[in-house]
């Protein structure tokens, strides 16, 4: 499971996963995707 840092602009992917999508705060991160 990739840990996402919750920030004011949403969920930011870690450096180890640069291709991950940055979600806006209105869209929660879905671990099933």
C-alpha angles and dihedrals in degrees: 000000000000116000114227123201112229109224138165090269097046136264115345119203115231121250089257089064106040093158093062116113120252107228123211113237091255090064115061119216111264110210090194092070 
